[in-house]
């Protein structure tokens, strides 16, 4: 089993899913990824590996986020005080 992601690179990223872990894609634009399974450690590791494909950016709202994770944006040069 594998999951194919389009996350802004020039190519699609294919991530293999180990046995015992189920991955489901939902949402209107297929933007929600649900990782389930019996082994909590495997589920967390697969979720971390998927997130590592495109880490959240501190300056842009790009990347793969966990559900409910706050988006912390750093101010740009204009927002910095001297």
PDB file of N, CA, C and O in Angstrom, chain B, residues numbered from 101:
ATOM      1  N   UNK B 101       0.831  -1.181   0.000  1.00  0.00           N
ATOM      2  CA  UNK B 101       0.000   0.000   0.000  1.00  0.00           C
ATOM      3  C   UNK B 101       0.876   1.244   0.000  1.00  0.00           C
ATOM      4  O   UNK B 101       1.968   1.254   0.568  1.00  0.00           O
ATOM      5  N   UNK B 102       0.385   2.277  -0.637  1.00  0.00           N
ATOM      6  CA  UNK B 102       1.134   3.533  -0.663  1.00  0.00           C
ATOM      7  C   UNK B 102       0.156   4.691  -0.812  1.00  0.00           C
ATOM      8  O   UNK B 102      -1.007   4.505  -1.168  1.00  0.00           O
ATOM      9  N   UNK B 103       0.652   5.875  -0.534  1.00  0.00           N
ATOM     10  CA  UNK B 103      -0.129   7.099  -0.666  1.00  0.00           C
ATOM     11  C   UNK B 103       0.673   8.056  -1.533  1.00  0.00           C
ATOM     12  O   UNK B 103       1.881   8.205  -1.352  1.00  0.00           O
ATOM     13  N   UNK B 104       0.000   8.703  -2.472  1.00  0.00           N
ATOM     14  CA  UNK B 104       0.655   9.631  -3.396  1.00  0.00           C
ATOM     15  C   UNK B 104       0.237  11.046  -3.010  1.00  0.00           C
ATOM     16  O   UNK B 104      -0.953  11.350  -2.925  1.00  0.00           O
ATOM     17  N   UNK B 105       1.227  11.911  -2.776  1.00  0.00           N
ATOM     18  CA  UNK B 105       0.972  13.274  -2.315  1.00  0.00           C
ATOM     19  C   UNK B 105       1.458  14.291  -3.339  1.00  0.00           C
ATOM     20  O   UNK B 105       2.525  14.137  -3.933  1.00  0.00           O
ATOM     21  N   UNK B 106       0.657  15.331  -3.533  1.00  0.00           N
ATOM     22  CA  UNK B 106       1.061  16.478  -4.337  1.00  0.00           C
ATOM     23  C   UNK B 106       1.173  17.658  -3.377  1.00  0.00           C
ATOM     24  O   UNK B 106       0.169  18.252  -2.986  1.00  0.00           O
ATOM     25  N   UNK B 107       2.400  17.987  -3.006  1.00  0.00           N
ATOM     26  CA  UNK B 107       2.605  18.994  -1.964  1.00  0.00           C
ATOM     27  C   UNK B 107       3.466  20.159  -2.448  1.00  0.00           C
ATOM     28  O   UNK B 107       4.155  20.793  -1.649  1.00  0.00           O
ATOM     29  N   UNK B 108       3.431  20.440  -3.737  1.00  0.00           N
ATOM     30  CA  UNK B 108       4.114  21.614  -4.237  1.00  0.00           C
ATOM     31  C   UNK B 108       5.473  21.359  -4.858  1.00  0.00           C
ATOM     32  O   UNK B 108       6.141  22.310  -5.264  1.00  0.00           O
ATOM     33  N   UNK B 109       5.898  20.131  -4.945  1.00  0.00           N
ATOM     34  CA  UNK B 109       7.154  19.826  -5.610  1.00  0.00           C
ATOM     35  C   UNK B 109       6.897  19.637  -7.100  1.00  0.00           C
ATOM     36  O   UNK B 109       5.745  19.599  -7.531  1.00  0.00           O
ATOM     37  N   UNK B 110       7.953  19.518  -7.883  1.00  0.00           N
ATOM     38  CA  UNK B 110       7.805  19.322  -9.316  1.00  0.00           C
ATOM     39  C   UNK B 110       7.343  17.901  -9.643  1.00  0.00           C
ATOM     40  O   UNK B 110       7.000  17.610 -10.789  1.00  0.00           O
ATOM     41  N   UNK B 111       7.332  17.025  -8.654  1.00  0.00           N
ATOM     42  CA  UNK B 111       6.922  15.643  -8.852  1.00  0.00           C
ATOM     43  C   UNK B 111       6.017  15.223  -7.706  1.00  0.00           C
ATOM     44  O   UNK B 111       6.022  15.850  -6.646  1.00  0.00           O
ATOM     45  N   UNK B 112       5.251  14.178  -7.910  1.00  0.00           N
ATOM     46  CA  UNK B 112       4.427  13.624  -6.844  1.00  0.00           C
ATOM     47  C   UNK B 112       5.304  12.795  -5.914  1.00  0.00           C
ATOM     48  O   UNK B 112       6.260  12.156  -6.355  1.00  0.00           O
ATOM     49  N   UNK B 113       4.975  12.808  -4.633  1.00  0.00           N
ATOM     50  CA  UNK B 113       5.729  12.052  -3.640  1.00  0.00           C
ATOM     51  C   UNK B 113       4.911  10.819  -3.279  1.00  0.00           C
ATOM     52  O   UNK B 113       3.749  10.940  -2.891  1.00  0.00           O
ATOM     53  N   UNK B 114       5.501   9.644  -3.402  1.00  0.00           N
ATOM     54  CA  UNK B 114       4.837   8.385  -3.067  1.00  0.00           C
ATOM     55  C   UNK B 114       5.424   7.889  -1.754  1.00  0.00           C
ATOM     56  O   UNK B 114       6.635   7.704  -1.634  1.00  0.00           O
ATOM     57  N   UNK B 115       4.549   7.673  -0.766  1.00  0.00           N
ATOM     58  CA  UNK B 115       4.987   7.207   0.545  1.00  0.00           C
ATOM     59  C   UNK B 115       4.380   5.835   0.789  1.00  0.00           C
ATOM     60  O   UNK B 115       3.162   5.670   0.712  1.00  0.00           O
ATOM     61  N   UNK B 116       5.222   4.849   1.081  1.00  0.00           N
ATOM     62  CA  UNK B 116       4.735   3.502   1.337  1.00  0.00           C
ATOM     63  C   UNK B 116       4.207   3.408   2.767  1.00  0.00           C
ATOM     64  O   UNK B 116       4.816   3.923   3.704  1.00  0.00           O
ATOM     65  N   UNK B 117       3.063   2.742   2.914  1.00  0.00           N
ATOM     66  CA  UNK B 117       2.424   2.575   4.212  1.00  0.00           C
ATOM     67  C   UNK B 117       2.680   1.146   4.685  1.00  0.00           C
ATOM     68  O   UNK B 117       2.388   0.201   3.951  1.00  0.00           O
ATOM     69  N   UNK B 118       3.222   0.964   5.898  1.00  0.00           N
ATOM     70  CA  UNK B 118       3.499  -0.391   6.376  1.00  0.00           C
ATOM     71  C   UNK B 118       2.216  -1.152   6.698  1.00  0.00           C
ATOM     72  O   UNK B 118       1.148  -0.556   6.837  1.00  0.00           O
ATOM     73  N   UNK B 119       2.330  -2.457   6.814  1.00  0.00           N
ATOM     74  CA  UNK B 119       1.168  -3.266   7.152  1.00  0.00           C
ATOM     75  C   UNK B 119       0.743  -2.980   8.585  1.00  0.00           C
ATOM     76  O   UNK B 119       1.578  -2.698   9.444  1.00  0.00           O
ATOM     77  N   UNK B 120      -0.545  -3.052   8.833  1.00  0.00           N
ATOM     78  CA  UNK B 120      -1.073  -2.763  10.162  1.00  0.00           C
ATOM     79  C   UNK B 120      -1.472  -1.318  10.348  1.00  0.00           C
ATOM     80  O   UNK B 120      -2.006  -0.957  11.396  1.00  0.00           O
ATOM     81  N   UNK B 121      -1.225  -0.488   9.359  1.00  0.00           N
ATOM     82  CA  UNK B 121      -1.584   0.931   9.428  1.00  0.00           C
ATOM     83  C   UNK B 121      -2.471   1.251   8.228  1.00  0.00           C
ATOM     84  O   UNK B 121      -2.135   0.924   7.090  1.00  0.00           O
ATOM     85  N   UNK B 122      -3.611   1.897   8.495  1.00  0.00           N
ATOM     86  CA  UNK B 122      -4.531   2.300   7.435  1.00  0.00           C
ATOM     87  C   UNK B 122      -4.454   3.808   7.249  1.00  0.00           C
ATOM     88  O   UNK B 122      -4.420   4.562   8.221  1.00  0.00           O
ATOM     89  N   UNK B 123      -4.426   4.242   5.993  1.00  0.00           N
ATOM     90  CA  UNK B 123      -4.395   5.664   5.663  1.00  0.00           C
ATOM     91  C   UNK B 123      -5.600   5.962   4.792  1.00  0.00           C
ATOM     92  O   UNK B 123      -5.808   5.315   3.765  1.00  0.00           O
ATOM     93  N   UNK B 124      -6.404   6.954   5.207  1.00  0.00           N
ATOM     94  CA  UNK B 124      -7.581   7.351   4.435  1.00  0.00           C
ATOM     95  C   UNK B 124      -7.476   8.830   4.115  1.00  0.00           C
ATOM     96  O   UNK B 124      -7.032   9.624   4.944  1.00  0.00           O
ATOM     97  N   UNK B 125      -7.886   9.194   2.913  1.00  0.00           N
ATOM     98  CA  UNK B 125      -7.857  10.584   2.468  1.00  0.00           C
ATOM     99  C   UNK B 125      -9.298  11.046   2.327  1.00  0.00           C
ATOM    100  O   UNK B 125     -10.117  10.356   1.720  1.00  0.00           O
ATOM    101  N   UNK B 126      -9.612  12.217   2.888  1.00  0.00           N
ATOM    102  CA  UNK B 126     -10.975  12.744   2.846  1.00  0.00           C
ATOM    103  C   UNK B 126     -10.926  14.241   2.613  1.00  0.00           C
ATOM    104  O   UNK B 126      -9.851  14.831   2.502  1.00  0.00           O
ATOM    105  N   UNK B 127     -12.087  14.841   2.542  1.00  0.00           N
ATOM    106  CA  UNK B 127     -12.192  16.278   2.344  1.00  0.00           C
ATOM    107  C   UNK B 127     -12.596  16.595   0.920  1.00  0.00           C
ATOM    108  O   UNK B 127     -12.471  15.760   0.024  1.00  0.00           O
ATOM    109  N   UNK B 128     -13.081  17.810   0.720  1.00  0.00           N
ATOM    110  CA  UNK B 128     -13.530  18.231  -0.603  1.00  0.00           C
ATOM    111  C   UNK B 128     -12.377  18.229  -1.603  1.00  0.00           C
ATOM    112  O   UNK B 128     -12.543  17.808  -2.748  1.00  0.00           O
ATOM    113  N   UNK B 129     -11.222  18.694  -1.173  1.00  0.00           N
ATOM    114  CA  UNK B 129     -10.046  18.735  -2.045  1.00  0.00           C
ATOM    115  C   UNK B 129      -9.062  17.627  -1.700  1.00  0.00           C
ATOM    116  O   UNK B 129      -7.907  17.671  -2.122  1.00  0.00           O
ATOM    117  N   UNK B 130      -9.506  16.643  -0.944  1.00  0.00           N
ATOM    118  CA  UNK B 130      -8.665  15.541  -0.469  1.00  0.00           C
ATOM    119  C   UNK B 130      -7.465  16.078   0.309  1.00  0.00           C
ATOM    120  O   UNK B 130      -6.322  15.697   0.058  1.00  0.00           O
ATOM    121  N   UNK B 131      -7.752  16.972   1.260  1.00  0.00           N
ATOM    122  CA  UNK B 131      -6.679  17.578   2.039  1.00  0.00           C
ATOM    123  C   UNK B 131      -6.537  16.979   3.431  1.00  0.00           C
ATOM    124  O   UNK B 131      -5.592  17.318   4.144  1.00  0.00           O
ATOM    125  N   UNK B 132      -7.444  16.100   3.838  1.00  0.00           N
ATOM    126  CA  UNK B 132      -7.377  15.498   5.163  1.00  0.00           C
ATOM    127  C   UNK B 132      -6.874  14.066   5.054  1.00  0.00           C
ATOM    128  O   UNK B 132      -7.434  13.256   4.315  1.00  0.00           O
ATOM    129  N   UNK B 133      -5.818  13.762   5.792  1.00  0.00           N
ATOM    130  CA  UNK B 133      -5.245  12.418   5.806  1.00  0.00           C
ATOM    131  C   UNK B 133      -5.448  11.853   7.204  1.00  0.00           C
ATOM    132  O   UNK B 133      -5.027  12.464   8.187  1.00  0.00           O
ATOM    133  N   UNK B 134      -6.091  10.692   7.302  1.00  0.00           N
ATOM    134  CA  UNK B 134      -6.328  10.046   8.589  1.00  0.00           C
ATOM    135  C   UNK B 134      -5.488   8.779   8.643  1.00  0.00           C
ATOM    136  O   UNK B 134      -5.572   7.924   7.761  1.00  0.00           O
ATOM    137  N   UNK B 135      -4.677   8.669   9.693  1.00  0.00           N
ATOM    138  CA  UNK B 135      -3.815   7.499   9.883  1.00  0.00           C
ATOM    139  C   UNK B 135      -4.346   6.742  11.094  1.00  0.00           C
ATOM    140  O   UNK B 135      -4.413   7.295  12.192  1.00  0.00           O
ATOM    141  N   UNK B 136      -4.727   5.468  10.897  1.00  0.00           N
ATOM    142  CA  UNK B 136      -5.250   4.652  11.991  1.00  0.00           C
ATOM    143  C   UNK B 136      -4.542   3.308  12.008  1.00  0.00           C
ATOM    144  O   UNK B 136      -3.940   2.884  11.022  1.00  0.00           O
ATOM    145  N   UNK B 137      -4.633   2.649  13.161  1.00  0.00           N
ATOM    146  CA  UNK B 137      -4.044   1.327  13.303  1.00  0.00           C
ATOM    147  C   UNK B 137      -4.065   0.887  14.752  1.00  0.00           C
ATOM    148  O   UNK B 137      -4.471   1.642  15.635  1.00  0.00           O
ATOM    149  N   UNK B 138      -3.629  -0.325  14.989  1.00  0.00           N
ATOM    150  CA  UNK B 138      -3.639  -0.873  16.349  1.00  0.00           C
ATOM    151  C   UNK B 138      -2.392  -0.442  17.106  1.00  0.00           C
ATOM    152  O   UNK B 138      -2.475  -0.092  18.283  1.00  0.00           O
ATOM    153  N   UNK B 139      -1.242  -0.463  16.452  1.00  0.00           N
ATOM    154  CA  UNK B 139       0.031  -0.125  17.095  1.00  0.00           C
ATOM    155  C   UNK B 139       0.197   1.394  17.116  1.00  0.00           C
ATOM    156  O   UNK B 139       0.392   2.020  16.074  1.00  0.00           O
ATOM    157  N   UNK B 140       0.120   1.975  18.306  1.00  0.00           N
ATOM    158  CA  UNK B 140       0.173   3.429  18.456  1.00  0.00           C
ATOM    159  C   UNK B 140       1.518   3.990  17.999  1.00  0.00           C
ATOM    160  O   UNK B 140       1.576   5.091  17.450  1.00  0.00           O
ATOM    161  N   UNK B 141       2.584   3.251  18.217  1.00  0.00           N
ATOM    162  CA  UNK B 141       3.912   3.718  17.826  1.00  0.00           C
ATOM    163  C   UNK B 141       4.040   3.773  16.308  1.00  0.00           C
ATOM    164  O   UNK B 141       4.604   4.726  15.769  1.00  0.00           O
ATOM    165  N   UNK B 142       3.523   2.762  15.614  1.00  0.00           N
ATOM    166  CA  UNK B 142       3.582   2.742  14.152  1.00  0.00           C
ATOM    167  C   UNK B 142       2.753   3.867  13.556  1.00  0.00           C
ATOM    168  O   UNK B 142       3.167   4.512  12.593  1.00  0.00           O
ATOM    169  N   UNK B 143       1.574   4.099  14.137  1.00  0.00           N
ATOM    170  CA  UNK B 143       0.690   5.162  13.635  1.00  0.00           C
ATOM    171  C   UNK B 143       1.374   6.516  13.787  1.00  0.00           C
ATOM    172  O   UNK B 143       1.351   7.328  12.862  1.00  0.00           O
ATOM    173  N   UNK B 144       1.979   6.764  14.936  1.00  0.00           N
ATOM    174  CA  UNK B 144       2.679   8.026  15.156  1.00  0.00           C
ATOM    175  C   UNK B 144       3.879   8.188  14.242  1.00  0.00           C
ATOM    176  O   UNK B 144       4.161   9.291  13.772  1.00  0.00           O
ATOM    177  N   UNK B 145       4.588   7.096  13.987  1.00  0.00           N
ATOM    178  CA  UNK B 145       5.757   7.167  13.114  1.00  0.00           C
ATOM    179  C   UNK B 145       5.354   7.437  11.678  1.00  0.00           C
ATOM    180  O   UNK B 145       6.012   8.218  10.991  1.00  0.00           O
ATOM    181  N   UNK B 146       4.271   6.798  11.205  1.00  0.00           N
ATOM    182  CA  UNK B 146       3.801   7.041   9.843  1.00  0.00           C
ATOM    183  C   UNK B 146       3.333   8.488   9.705  1.00  0.00           C
ATOM    184  O   UNK B 146       3.618   9.137   8.699  1.00  0.00           O
ATOM    185  N   UNK B 147       2.618   8.999  10.708  1.00  0.00           N
ATOM    186  CA  UNK B 147       2.166  10.385  10.674  1.00  0.00           C
ATOM    187  C   UNK B 147       3.353  11.350  10.663  1.00  0.00           C
ATOM    188  O   UNK B 147       3.327  12.359   9.957  1.00  0.00           O
ATOM    189  N   UNK B 148       4.381  11.046  11.433  1.00  0.00           N
ATOM    190  CA  UNK B 148       5.574  11.895  11.454  1.00  0.00           C
ATOM    191  C   UNK B 148       6.320  11.837  10.128  1.00  0.00           C
ATOM    192  O   UNK B 148       6.853  12.850   9.675  1.00  0.00           O
ATOM    193  N   UNK B 149       6.364  10.663   9.498  1.00  0.00           N
ATOM    194  CA  UNK B 149       7.042  10.531   8.206  1.00  0.00           C
ATOM    195  C   UNK B 149       6.299  11.294   7.115  1.00  0.00           C
ATOM    196  O   UNK B 149       6.927  11.906   6.250  1.00  0.00           O
ATOM    197  N   UNK B 150       4.966  11.263   7.148  1.00  0.00           N
ATOM    198  CA  UNK B 150       4.176  12.010   6.167  1.00  0.00           C
ATOM    199  C   UNK B 150       4.386  13.505   6.365  1.00  0.00           C
ATOM    200  O   UNK B 150       4.519  14.252   5.395  1.00  0.00           O
ATOM    201  N   UNK B 151       4.416  13.940   7.617  1.00  0.00           N
ATOM    202  CA  UNK B 151       4.616  15.362   7.903  1.00  0.00           C
ATOM    203  C   UNK B 151       6.014  15.815   7.475  1.00  0.00           C
ATOM    204  O   UNK B 151       6.190  16.957   7.052  1.00  0.00           O
ATOM    205  N   UNK B 152       7.005  14.933   7.581  1.00  0.00           N
ATOM    206  CA  UNK B 152       8.384  15.288   7.243  1.00  0.00           C
ATOM    207  C   UNK B 152       8.584  15.490   5.746  1.00  0.00           C
ATOM    208  O   UNK B 152       9.593  16.057   5.328  1.00  0.00           O
ATOM    209  N   UNK B 153       7.629  15.031   4.933  1.00  0.00           N
ATOM    210  CA  UNK B 153       7.742  15.226   3.491  1.00  0.00           C
ATOM    211  C   UNK B 153       7.758  16.712   3.170  1.00  0.00           C
ATOM    212  O   UNK B 153       8.548  17.159   2.338  1.00  0.00           O
ATOM    213  N   UNK B 154       6.890  17.483   3.823  1.00  0.00           N
ATOM    214  CA  UNK B 154       6.878  18.940   3.655  1.00  0.00           C
ATOM    215  C   UNK B 154       6.527  19.552   5.001  1.00  0.00           C
ATOM    216  O   UNK B 154       5.352  19.679   5.347  1.00  0.00           O
ATOM    217  N   UNK B 155       7.544  19.929   5.755  1.00  0.00           N
ATOM    218  CA  UNK B 155       7.351  20.472   7.098  1.00  0.00           C
ATOM    219  C   UNK B 155       6.631  21.816   7.029  1.00  0.00           C
ATOM    220  O   UNK B 155       6.753  22.532   6.035  1.00  0.00           O
ATOM    221  N   UNK B 156       5.883  22.163   8.073  1.00  0.00           N
ATOM    222  CA  UNK B 156       5.219  23.458   8.085  1.00  0.00           C
ATOM    223  C   UNK B 156       6.231  24.598   8.061  1.00  0.00           C
ATOM    224  O   UNK B 156       7.248  24.558   8.754  1.00  0.00           O
ATOM    225  N   UNK B 157       5.937  25.606   7.258  1.00  0.00           N
ATOM    226  CA  UNK B 157       6.818  26.762   7.146  1.00  0.00           C
ATOM    227  C   UNK B 157       6.406  27.818   8.159  1.00  0.00           C
ATOM    228  O   UNK B 157       5.215  28.029   8.387  1.00  0.00           O
ATOM    229  N   UNK B 158       7.370  28.475   8.761  1.00  0.00           N
ATOM    230  CA  UNK B 158       7.082  29.502   9.753  1.00  0.00           C
ATOM    231  C   UNK B 158       6.733  30.834   9.096  1.00  0.00           C
ATOM    232  O   UNK B 158       6.161  31.706   9.750  1.00  0.00           O
ATOM    233  N   UNK B 159       7.058  31.006   7.839  1.00  0.00           N
ATOM    234  CA  UNK B 159       6.828  32.268   7.160  1.00  0.00           C
ATOM    235  C   UNK B 159       5.674  32.211   6.171  1.00  0.00           C
ATOM    236  O   UNK B 159       5.160  33.255   5.768  1.00  0.00           O
ATOM    237  N   UNK B 160       5.260  31.026   5.777  1.00  0.00           N
ATOM    238  CA  UNK B 160       4.153  30.854   4.833  1.00  0.00           C
ATOM    239  C   UNK B 160       3.214  29.806   5.408  1.00  0.00           C
ATOM    240  O   UNK B 160       3.605  29.027   6.277  1.00  0.00           O
ATOM    241  N   UNK B 161       2.006  29.784   4.938  1.00  0.00           N
ATOM    242  CA  UNK B 161       1.059  28.770   5.407  1.00  0.00           C
ATOM    243  C   UNK B 161       1.131  27.546   4.503  1.00  0.00           C
ATOM    244  O   UNK B 161       0.113  27.088   3.984  1.00  0.00           O
ATOM    245  N   UNK B 162       2.329  27.024   4.319  1.00  0.00           N
ATOM    246  CA  UNK B 162       2.535  25.860   3.467  1.00  0.00           C
ATOM    247  C   UNK B 162       3.072  24.722   4.309  1.00  0.00           C
ATOM    248  O   UNK B 162       3.684  24.939   5.354  1.00  0.00           O
ATOM    249  N   UNK B 163       2.838  23.518   3.846  1.00  0.00           N
ATOM    250  CA  UNK B 163       3.345  22.348   4.535  1.00  0.00           C
ATOM    251  C   UNK B 163       2.218  21.468   5.026  1.00  0.00           C
ATOM    252  O   UNK B 163       1.044  21.761   4.802  1.00  0.00           O
ATOM    253  N   UNK B 164       2.578  20.389   5.694  1.00  0.00           N
ATOM    254  CA  UNK B 164       1.614  19.430   6.217  1.00  0.00           C
ATOM    255  C   UNK B 164       1.509  19.646   7.718  1.00  0.00           C
ATOM    256  O   UNK B 164       2.501  19.552   8.442  1.00  0.00           O
ATOM    257  N   UNK B 165       0.296  19.935   8.177  1.00  0.00           N
ATOM    258  CA  UNK B 165       0.027  20.211   9.581  1.00  0.00           C
ATOM    259  C   UNK B 165      -0.780  19.087  10.186  1.00  0.00           C
ATOM    260  O   UNK B 165      -1.510  18.391   9.480  1.00  0.00           O
ATOM    261  N   UNK B 166      -0.652  18.901  11.512  1.00  0.00           N
ATOM    262  CA  UNK B 166      -1.545  18.009  12.236  1.00  0.00           C
ATOM    263  C   UNK B 166      -2.860  18.737  12.450  1.00  0.00           C
ATOM    264  O   UNK B 166      -2.885  19.967  12.479  1.00  0.00           O
ATOM    265  N   UNK B 167      -3.953  17.999  12.599  1.00  0.00           N
ATOM    266  CA  UNK B 167      -5.268  18.607  12.832  1.00  0.00           C
ATOM    267  C   UNK B 167      -5.264  19.302  14.190  1.00  0.00           C
ATOM    268  O   UNK B 167      -4.833  18.727  15.189  1.00  0.00           O
ATOM    269  N   UNK B 168      -5.740  20.521  14.219  1.00  0.00           N
ATOM    270  CA  UNK B 168      -5.807  21.278  15.459  1.00  0.00           C
ATOM    271  C   UNK B 168      -4.512  21.975  15.835  1.00  0.00           C
ATOM    272  O   UNK B 168      -4.461  22.666  16.852  1.00  0.00           O
ATOM    273  N   UNK B 169      -3.479  21.812  15.051  1.00  0.00           N
ATOM    274  CA  UNK B 169      -2.202  22.465  15.346  1.00  0.00           C
ATOM    275  C   UNK B 169      -2.291  23.939  14.963  1.00  0.00           C
ATOM    276  O   UNK B 169      -2.707  24.257  13.849  1.00  0.00           O
ATOM    277  N   UNK B 170      -1.913  24.835  15.853  1.00  0.00           N
ATOM    278  CA  UNK B 170      -1.989  26.258  15.496  1.00  0.00           C
ATOM    279  C   UNK B 170      -0.927  26.618  14.455  1.00  0.00           C
ATOM    280  O   UNK B 170       0.192  26.106  14.480  1.00  0.00           O
ATOM    281  N   UNK B 171      -1.304  27.499  13.552  1.00  0.00           N
ATOM    282  CA  UNK B 171      -0.389  27.966  12.520  1.00  0.00           C
ATOM    283  C   UNK B 171       0.316  29.194  13.081  1.00  0.00           C
ATOM    284  O   UNK B 171      -0.286  30.259  13.216  1.00  0.00           O
ATOM    285  N   UNK B 172       1.591  29.038  13.407  1.00  0.00           N
ATOM    286  CA  UNK B 172       2.354  30.150  13.965  1.00  0.00           C
ATOM    287  C   UNK B 172       3.167  30.786  12.856  1.00  0.00           C
ATOM    288  O   UNK B 172       4.138  30.202  12.376  1.00  0.00           O
ATOM    289  N   UNK B 173       2.776  31.972  12.450  1.00  0.00           N
ATOM    290  CA  UNK B 173       3.478  32.669  11.399  1.00  0.00           C
ATOM    291  C   UNK B 173       4.410  33.698  12.009  1.00  0.00           C
ATOM    292  O   UNK B 173       4.002  34.477  12.870  1.00  0.00           O
ATOM    293  N   UNK B 174       5.657  33.705  11.568  1.00  0.00           N
ATOM    294  CA  UNK B 174       6.607  34.718  12.009  1.00  0.00           C
ATOM    295  C   UNK B 174       6.411  35.970  11.156  1.00  0.00           C
ATOM    296  O   UNK B 174       6.064  35.871   9.979  1.00  0.00           O
ATOM    297  N   UNK B 175       6.628  37.128  11.736  1.00  0.00           N
ATOM    298  CA  UNK B 175       6.507  38.339  10.925  1.00  0.00           C
ATOM    299  C   UNK B 175       7.664  38.437   9.943  1.00  0.00           C
ATOM    300  O   UNK B 175       8.763  37.950  10.208  1.00  0.00           O
ATOM    301  N   UNK B 176       7.408  39.062   8.823  1.00  0.00           N
ATOM    302  CA  UNK B 176       8.454  39.279   7.829  1.00  0.00           C
ATOM    303  C   UNK B 176       9.337  40.441   8.240  1.00  0.00           C
ATOM    304  O   UNK B 176       9.327  40.866   9.396  1.00  0.00           O
ATOM    305  N   UNK B 177      10.097  40.950   7.289  1.00  0.00           N
ATOM    306  CA  UNK B 177      10.997  42.067   7.581  1.00  0.00           C
ATOM    307  C   UNK B 177      10.229  43.321   7.979  1.00  0.00           C
ATOM    308  O   UNK B 177      10.698  44.103   8.806  1.00  0.00           O
ATOM    309  N   UNK B 178       9.057  43.513   7.395  1.00  0.00           N
ATOM    310  CA  UNK B 178       8.269  44.711   7.694  1.00  0.00           C
ATOM    311  C   UNK B 178       7.725  44.672   9.112  1.00  0.00           C
ATOM    312  O   UNK B 178       7.477  45.721   9.707  1.00  0.00           O
ATOM    313  N   UNK B 179       7.533  43.471   9.666  1.00  0.00           N
ATOM    314  CA  UNK B 179       6.972  43.341  11.004  1.00  0.00           C
ATOM    315  C   UNK B 179       8.020  43.422  12.101  1.00  0.00           C
ATOM    316  O   UNK B 179       7.669  43.522  13.276  1.00  0.00           O
ATOM    317  N   UNK B 180       9.281  43.382  11.749  1.00  0.00           N
ATOM    318  CA  UNK B 180      10.358  43.429  12.746  1.00  0.00           C
ATOM    319  C   UNK B 180      10.616  44.861  13.176  1.00  0.00           C
ATOM    320  O   UNK B 180      10.627  45.775  12.352  1.00  0.00           O
ATOM    321  N   UNK B 181      10.824  45.049  14.470  1.00  0.00           N
ATOM    322  CA  UNK B 181      11.133  46.388  14.994  1.00  0.00           C
ATOM    323  C   UNK B 181      12.625  46.509  15.240  1.00  0.00           C
ATOM    324  O   UNK B 181      13.300  45.531  15.562  1.00  0.00           O
ATOM    325  N   UNK B 182      13.119  47.710  15.085  1.00  0.00           N
ATOM    326  CA  UNK B 182      14.548  47.953  15.321  1.00  0.00           C
ATOM    327  C   UNK B 182      14.815  48.334  16.740  1.00  0.00           C
ATOM    328  O   UNK B 182      15.964  48.573  17.109  1.00  0.00           O
TER     329      UNK B 182
END
